């Protein structure tokens, strides 16, 4: 005869043992820091903590069923009903919370965009993606909290007021849309005031070169501009993206349920109350001990953080980058965009938005421990340390050099932002947020000034 209680005891014991072993396995602190994620209680990532809690609860359920005074079958039924009720309640709570949030996006013509003719208000706080090792100098960020107004036009793009005609379309991702500054601080708006060019901002956070092409294909015949200014962000545009377009008519319900409010709440609570920020812990790991990066000018000190992928994506040799799927993807759609502009007698101008590490790392490279930086960037040592140390600046500039060469060969005007951004950063201006990837209000003003000077010299 099968001894159910003995089996239950053994199973509970195994679950407790697995939970203890899972806790005992060392967490990869460096990997969490590289991704900007929290270290909870000194042992856990968010996912590992979730698994441990699940195993522990399951073991406790088995313990209750096996060792309680009531018959095991009755207790098992009670537990099953209780757990099922809890899961159903959580699901409906999730649906209610998701749908009660006012949606900011719709799906139109296969692409996600903002609701048209709306004005949103929000508060942006420049904090790490997750409170943890990266946030040790958190109090020293200059842009702790910013009030942001965000206005959309009839098409759902970020334009304060509509014009009867436009001189320029500006297309790009979040570096052109700029969700983290207010309407009048976005570089396209500042550029419009400096030059009196009528600019249609046709950008969307999260977009990529294929989106730029398809949006231009739709809106160039409507807007009929003289110029199309396409901004390529080197941080993520040089990645091959999925071209699968959203189904037309996809509902707000689908968009609302995509992110779980309950999961977000759980992460926020775990991060706030359980994440550790121990300076001694950070110093145990040399490959991350240099973060946040300090850039000094006279009495000013600015701090910058970035994740591993923000800099590792730049560190490719010229030949490797030229054959990478990301570059071939950008190359393909810039060619299409160029042909489209020629067809409609629009002049295409390309501008590269440099990522934060490419601007700030060269400013402090002489004082950095290159071995720590090397170990932070690379898991698999495709590039030797000696080559990295000697050619780092060349590696960082590879994407820009490749894009500039393409533009020159294709007779496409190219705007270089990196030299001026680096010069102004060296002079003590805070052009990038400490933790976030994007340009600060001051950074937007500098970019607008560079583009304004280019357009004035061009005319």
MARPA-919187 format. One line per field, with one value per residue (C-alpha): residue number from 0; residue in one letter; y, x, z. Coordinates in steps of 0.001 Angstrom, whole numbers, plus 524288, in hexadecimal, padded with zeros to 5 digits. Example, Ala and Ser with C-alpha at 12.3 -4.5 7.8 and 13.67 -1.06 7.14 Angstrom:
i	(0 1)
aa	(A S)
y	(7EE6C 7FBDC)
x	(8300C 83566)
z	(81E78 81BE4)
//
This chain:
i	(0 1 2 3 4 5 6 7 8 9 10 11 12 13 14 15 16 17 18 19 20 21 22 23 24 25 26 27 28 29 30 31 32 33 34 35 36 37 38 39 40 41 42 43 44 45 46 47 48 49 50 51 52 53 54 55 56 57 58 59 60 61 62 63 64 65 66 67 68 69 70 71 72 73 74 75 76 77 78 79 80 81 82 83 84 85 86 87 88 89 90 91 92 93 94 95 96 97 98 99 100 101 102 103 104 105 106 107 108 109 110 111 112 113 114 115 116 117 118 119 120 121 122 123 124 125 126 127 128 129 130 131 132 133 134 135 136 137 138 139 140 141 142 143 144 145 146 147 148 149 150 151 152 153 154 155 156 157 158 159 160 161 162 163 164 165 166 167 168 169 170 171 172 173 174 175 176 177 178 179 180 181 182 183 184 185 186 187 188 189 190 191 192 193 194 195 196 197 198 199 200 201 202 203 204 205 206 207 208 209 210 211 212 213 214 215 216 217 218 219 220 221 222 223 224 225 226 227 228 229 230 231 232 233 234 235 236 237 238 239 240 241 242 243 244 245 246 247 248 249 250 251 252 253 254 255 256 257 258 259 260 261 262 263 264 265 266 267 268 269 270 271 272 273 274 275 276 277 278 279 280 281 282 283 284 285 286 287 288 289 290 291 292 293 294 295 296 297 298 299 300 301 302 303 304 305 306 307 308 309 310 311 312 313 314 315 316 317 318 319 320 321 322 323 324 325 326 327 328 329 330 331 332 333 334 335 336 337 338 339 340 341 342 343 344 345 346 347 348 349 350 351 352 353 354 355 356 357 358 359 360 361 362 363 364 365 366 367 368 369 370 371 372 373 374 375 376 377 378 379 380 381 382 383 384 385 386 387 388 389 390 391 392 393 394 395 396 397 398 399 400 401 402 403 404 405 406 407 408 409 410 411 412 413 414 415 416 417 418 419 420 421 422 423 424 425 426 427 428 429 430 431 432 433 434 435 436 437 438 439 440 441 442 443 444 445 446 447 448 449 450 451 452 453 454 455 456 457 458)
aa	(X X X X X X X X X X X X X X X X X X X X X X X X X X X X X X X X X X X X X X X X X X X X X X X X X X X X X X X X X X X X X X X X X X X X X X X X X X X X X X X X X X X X X X X X X X X X X X X X X X X X X X X X X X X X X X X X X X X X X X X X X X X X X X X X X X X X X X X X X X X X X X X X X X X X X X X X X X X X X X X X X X X X X X X X X X X X X X X X X X X X X X X X X X X X X X X X X X X X X X X X X X X X X X X X X X X X X X X X X X X X X X X X X X X X X X X X X X X X X X X X X X X X X X X X X X X X X X X X X X X X X X X X X X X X X X X X X X X X X X X X X X X X X X X X X X X X X X X X X X X X X X X X X X X X X X X X X X X X X X X X X X X X X X X X X X X X X X X X X X X X X X X X X X X X X X X X X X X X X X X X X X X X X X X X X X X X X X X X X X X X X X X X X X X X X X X X X X X X X X X X X X X X X X X X X X X X X X X X X X X X X X X X X X X X X X X X X X X X X X X X X X X X X X X X X X X X X X X X X X X)
y	(80000 80D70 815C5 8233B 829FA 824BA 82915 8367C 837C3 8340B 83D77 84892 84574 8459F 852CA 858BD 8531E 85867 865B1 865C7 86168 86BDD 8761B 870F2 87214 87EB7 889AC 89013 89DA9 8A2F3 89E74 8A50E 8B195 8B12C 8B094 8BB07 8B185 8B08F 8A764 8A36E 89FE9 89D69 89056 891E6 89748 89A41 88D93 8854D 88AFC 887F3 879C6 8782F 87DA0 874A3 86893 86C5F 86E40 86150 85A63 86085 85BF8 84E0A 84F25 85395 848A4 83E01 841E4 847D7 840DD 840DC 8366C 8390D 838CB 8433F 84BF2 84A4A 84E8B 85A73 85E4B 85C38 8648D 86F12 86FF5 86FC2 87AA4 882B5 8810B 88486 89075 894EF 89356 89B9B 8A5A5 8A656 8A852 8B2CC 8BA45 8B950 8BE52 8C8EF 8CF8E 8D98F 8D49E 8DD74 8D56B 8D018 8C760 8CDF7 8C918 8BE1A 8C6A4 8CA95 8D943 8E329 8E71A 8F2EA 90098 8FE04 904B2 8FBD6 8FFD7 8F775 8F821 8F290 8EE7E 8EB96 8DF40 8D241 8C7D8 8C10C 8C5A8 8BE38 8BEF7 8C962 8D29A 8D4E4 8E308 8E4BE 8F15F 8F7C7 8F77C 90545 901E2 8FAF7 8FEB6 90585 90967 905A7 90A1D 9021F 90711 8FF40 903F6 8FE48 8F30E 8EFAD 8F56E 8FF10 90C57 9178A 91E47 91ADA 922D6 924CC 91FEC 91AD3 91CA2 91092 9035B 8FE64 8EFA7 8E719 8DFFC 8E4EE 8EDA2 8F5CA 8F429 8F67E 8F1F7 8F627 904C3 90E10 91222 91EC0 9184E 90E21 91129 9119D 91C60 923E2 9226A 927C9 933D7 935D4 93489 9372D 92A76 92455 916BD 90AF6 901A1 8F427 8EC4D 8E16F 8DBB8 8CDBC 8CF8E 8CAE6 8CD50 8C4B8 8CC94 8D935 8D4D6 8D07B 8DCB4 8E534 8DDC0 8E0D2 8EEE4 8F4F7 8F5E7 8FC34 9059D 90850 90D9B 912BB 90AE0 8FDE2 8FD85 8EF65 8ED24 8E005 8DC88 8D438 8CE17 8C585 8C8E9 8C07E 8B453 8AC25 8AD81 8A5CA 8AB91 8A526 8AFD8 8B06D 8ABCA 8B6E1 8B7DF 8B1F6 8B6BB 8BF80 8B3AB 8AC53 8B7D9 8B9D9 8ABB9 8AB12 8AFC4 8AA4D 8B4DA 8AA99 8A65C 8B489 8B703 8AAE3 8AEEB 8BCB4 8B82A 8ADED 8B7B5 8C24E 8BA08 8AEAD 8B3FD 8B6BE 8C1F0 8BDF4 8C525 8BA07 8B056 8B85E 8B913 8AA41 8AA27 8B24C 8B14D 8B9C5 8C188 8CD30 8CFD9 8DA06 8E094 8EE00 8F910 90542 91324 91D67 91C65 914C1 90611 8FE79 8EFFA 8E672 8D85B 8CF18 8C0BE 8B712 8B69B 8C56D 8C49C 8B68F 8B914 8C340 8BB01 8B406 8B417 8BB2D 8AEC3 8A80F 8B3BE 8B510 8A70C 8A794 8A56A 8B248 8BA78 8B34B 8B607 8C4A8 8C4ED 8BE85 8C7E7 8D417 8D06B 8CEE0 8DBB7 8E297 8DD54 8E15F 8EF2C 8F041 8EBD3 8F6C6 90107 9018A 9030F 8F87D 8FC7A 8F232 8F507 8EB6A 8EC89 8E7C5 8DF8C 8E44B 8DB7E 8DFE0 8EDF4 8EC7E 8E0FD 8E7BF 8F34D 8EB08 8E013 8E40D 8E276 8D604 8C851 8C29C 8B49E 8B717 8BD90 8B242 8A82A 8B011 8B02F 8A2A1 89526 88DD1 893A9 8957C 8A135 89FC8 8A8FB 8AE54 8B19C 8B767 8BFFD 8C523 8C6C7 8C9FA 8D772 8D1CF 8C72B 8D0F5 8D907 8CD88 8CF59 8DDE0 8DBF4 8D173 8D9C8 8E5D4 8DE19 8D901 8E6BB 8EC2F 8E14B 8E363 8F25C 8F384 8FF08 8FA59 901FD 8FEB1 900F4 8F991 9036E 90EC1 90672 90187 90F32 914C1 9093A 90B84 919B9 91591 91517 90A12 90565 8F791 8F321 8EBDF 8DF37 8E0AD 8DF71 8EBFF 8FA41 903C2 910AB 9169E 90BA7 90E62 91CBA 9195A 90FE5 91A29 923D9 91A73 91789 925F2 9299C 91ED9 9233F 9318D 92E4C 9258C 93074)
x	(80000 80508 808A1 803C2 80890 8163E 8165C 81160 81BC3 82670 8214D 820A1 82E7A 8333D 82CB9 832F4 8400F 83EE7 83B54 84756 8503C 84A83 84D49 85B11 85ECB 866B8 85FC3 866E3 86837 87006 865D9 85AFA 862C9 86600 85775 85417 84BEA 84A35 850E6 8467D 84A94 8584E 85448 849B9 845EB 83769 83517 83CD9 8358C 828AE 82C96 83119 82457 81CA8 82460 82343 81487 8131E 81B18 812D2 80673 80B83 80F6C 801B9 7FB59 8041C 80552 7F7FE 7EDC2 7E317 7E2C5 7ECAE 7E25B 7DA2D 7E5E5 7EA67 7DCFA 7DD66 7EAC6 7E6CF 7DA9F 7E20F 7ED3E 7E3FE 7DBCD 7E7F5 7ED02 7DFDA 7DECF 7EC7D 7E971 7DD29 7E423 7EED9 7E4D8 7DDBF 7EA38 7EF1E 7E282 7E08F 7ED17 7EAC6 7F16D 7FB86 7FCC0 7F4D7 7F81B 7F69E 7FB2A 80271 80A65 808BF 807B9 802B5 7F491 7F22C 7EEE5 7F26C 7FA8E 800C2 80752 81143 81CEA 829E6 83377 84168 843BE 84A06 841D9 842C0 84783 8540C 8628F 8610A 859E8 86499 86623 85798 856D6 86083 857F1 85499 84778 840EF 8331E 82DC4 81FC8 81CEE 81212 81004 80712 802C8 7FD4D 7F277 7FB6D 80002 80DA2 81407 810E7 80BBB 80450 80113 80612 7FFF6 80CA7 819D4 827DC 82D48 8293E 8317E 8309F 836FD 834CD 83461 84041 837E3 82AE3 8314D 826FF 82F53 82F22 823B9 81E2F 825D6 832A6 832E1 83DF3 834D1 82CD6 83912 83E3C 83187 832D6 8411E 83F62 830E3 8304A 822DD 825F7 81D07 821F5 81E78 825A5 82195 828AD 82CA0 82C2A 8372E 83BE6 8317C 8271C 82D89 82C41 81E13 81A04 820F4 81A63 80D29 80F27 81861 80D63 804B8 80E92 81697 822B8 82F34 837F0 8371A 8405B 8423D 848B7 84F48 851FA 85E25 859E0 84F4D 84CAF 8582A 850CA 848E4 83AB8 82E7A 8268D 81A11 80FEC 804C8 7F7D5 7EF1D 7E3D6 7EB28 7E424 7E7FD 7E4B2 7F04D 7F95E 7F49F 7F6E9 80484 80ABA 80607 80323 8045A 811C0 81618 8112A 8180A 824CC 823B3 8212E 82BF7 8358F 831FF 83254 83B6A 845F1 8531A 85C5A 8687F 874DB 87D31 875C6 87864 886CF 88796 88566 88FCF 88929 87DF3 884E2 8871D 87895 872F2 87D17 88168 8843D 889E5 88B63 890B2 887AB 87D25 87BAB 87210 86F4E 86B67 866EA 8645A 861E4 86AF4 86333 863D7 87265 87485 86C28 87610 8822B 8830C 88E40 88BA1 88ACF 881E0 878D2 877F9 872F9 86A42 85B90 858F8 860E6 85B74 84DDA 85094 85759 84BAE 8418A 849BB 84B12 83C59 83A52 843CE 83CC0 82FA7 8348A 839CC 82CBD 825C9 83085 833BA 841AD 84593 84EB9 8541A 85855 85E3D 85A5C 86652 86433 8684A 8744F 87A25 879A7 87E21 887AC 891E6 891E5 896C5 89DA7 8AB1D 8A70A 89F0F 8A33D 8A266 8A254 8962C 88F7A 89365 88DE5 88161 87F28 88321 87EBC 884B9 891D6 89023 89922 8A5D7 8A8B0 8B4E0 8AD30 8A21A 8AB49 8B213 8A636 89ADA 89835 898A0 88EFC 885A8 8857E 8832D 87455 8759E 880C4 87927 86CE7 8746D 87B5E 86E4C 86898 87457 873B9 86513 86623 85DA4 860AB 86555 864D0 86F55 86AE0 87552 8807A 87859 87143 87E3D 883FD 8787C 87872 886EE 883A6 87A9E 86D68 8644B 85F6C 85B53 853BC 85B66 853D0 84A9D 8500E 84A84 84E32 84B09 84426 851B8 855C4 849F7 84DD3 85BA3 856B8 84D44 8587A 860E5 855F2 85243 86033 860AD 853F0 85808 86510 85E17 854F0)
z	(80000 7FC4D 80805 80396 80FD9 80E09 7FFDC 803F6 80E7C 804F0 7FABC 80498 808F5 7FACD 7F859 8047F 80064 7F27A 7F7F4 800C8 7F5B9 7ECD7 7F734 7F935 7EACC 7E9AE 7E299 7D743 7DD25 7D1B6 7C7EA 7CF9F 7D071 7C1F4 7BF16 7C91A 7D0F7 7DFBC 7E929 7F2F5 800D6 7FBED 7F60A 7EBE0 7DEE1 7DDD9 7D65D 7DFEA 7EB7D 7E4B2 7E254 7F06C 7F5AF 7ECAB 7F0F6 7FF3A 7FE63 7F737 801AA 80C69 8058D 8052A 81378 81707 80F47 814DD 82328 82604 82E4D 823F0 81943 80E93 803D9 80A7D 80CE3 7FEE8 7FA2B 8031A 7FE16 7EFE0 7F164 7F8C9 7EF02 7E356 7E93D 7EBDC 7DDF7 7D7E8 7E0C6 7DD1C 7CEAA 7CF4D 7D7C0 7CD7A 7C290 7CA63 7CD96 7BF95 7B99C 7C3CD 7BF4C 7B4BA 7A862 7A208 795A8 78A76 77EF7 771E3 764AB 76B48 77496 782AD 78468 78E38 78F39 78664 78B35 79957 7A3B1 7ADC9 7BA66 7C148 7CA58 7C617 7D0AB 7CCB6 7D47D 7D105 7CA5D 7D768 7E499 7E6B2 7E482 7DA0F 7E33E 7ED39 7E901 7E6D7 7EEAD 7E57A 7D95F 7D4F8 7CEF3 7DA2C 7D63E 7CA27 7C6F3 7B8EB 7AFCE 7A378 7989F 78CBF 77FD0 77768 77353 78111 77F42 78884 782BF 78B09 78032 77250 766E1 7599B 7538A 75802 753B2 75A5D 75F90 76AE5 76C2F 77668 78324 79129 78ECD 785A8 78C8E 799E4 7A387 7AF31 7ACC4 7AB02 79DE3 79C9B 7A0AF 795C8 78C65 7809C 7871B 78B23 77D40 777EE 7807A 77CC9 76E1A 76BD5 7644A 76581 76A9C 76B14 77599 77058 77AA2 7839E 78F46 78C5F 77DA6 774D0 766D0 7609B 767DD 76368 75555 7564D 75DBF 753B6 748BE 74EAD 75301 748F2 73ECC 74936 74F48 742E6 749C6 743E1 74D14 7541F 75FC5 76401 77135 7734D 7817E 78222 78EF8 7891A 77ADF 7769F 77A86 7713B 77548 772CB 767B3 76C69 76CB9 77656 77112 76D1E 7766E 781DD 78DCB 798E5 7A14E 79B85 79D92 7AB7A 7AF4C 7A97C 7B621 7C2F4 7CD24 7D7D5 7D322 7D23A 7E009 7E53E 7DEBC 7E3EB 7F1D4 7F16C 7EBD7 7F58E 801DD 7FEC5 7F5AE 7FBD6 7F8EA 80050 7FC2A 8015B 7F8F6 7ECD6 7EFF0 7F03A 7E18B 7DA81 7CD3A 7D234 7DCCF 7D3C2 7D204 7D273 7C9D2 7CE83 7C4FB 7CB5B 7C67F 7CFD1 7DBA9 7D480 7D576 7CD35 7CE40 7C3A1 7C3DC 7B8BD 7B6D3 7B082 7A3D6 7A27B 79FF5 79B70 78F56 78B15 78D15 7801A 77696 769E3 761AE 76B8A 76C7A 75DA7 75CD4 768CB 766FA 76DF7 76476 7589F 75DF1 75F4C 7520A 74B71 750C2 74F01 740B9 73FD7 746ED 73DCC 731CE 7378D 73A04 72C30 726E0 72E32 72C1F 73A9B 73F6A 7490C 7541A 75D66 76B50 774EC 7833C 78AC4 796D5 7A43F 7A60A 7991D 79DAD 7ABC9 7ABBD 7A31C 7AC84 7B7E5 7B0CC 7B5BF 7C3E7 7C220 7C57A 7B7CE 7BC94 7C4C7 7B93D 7B064 7B9D7 7BB15 7AC5D 7A7FF 7AC4B 7A104 79DCD 78F2C 7903F 797B1 7A2EF 79C56 78FFC 79808 79FDC 793CB 78AF8 7941F 78E6A 780BF 784B9 78AD3 77E53 77523 77381 770B0 76726 75FF5 75F19 75AC5 7501E 74B2F 74AE0 743A7 739A6 737D2 73791 743AE 74CB4 75A06 766CA 770B4 77EBA 78626 785C9 78AC9 794EF 79A05 79A29 7A1CE 7AB40 7ADC8 7B0D3 7BBCD 7B525 7B8EA 7ABA9 7AF5C 7BB37 7C5A5 7C49D 7B925 7AB62 7A5C2 7A47B 7AF58 7AC58 7AB19 7A1FE 7996E 7989E 79474 78A0B 784F4 78423 77C40 772A2 771B1 76E3F 76411 75DB5 75DB2 75764 74DBD 74987)
//
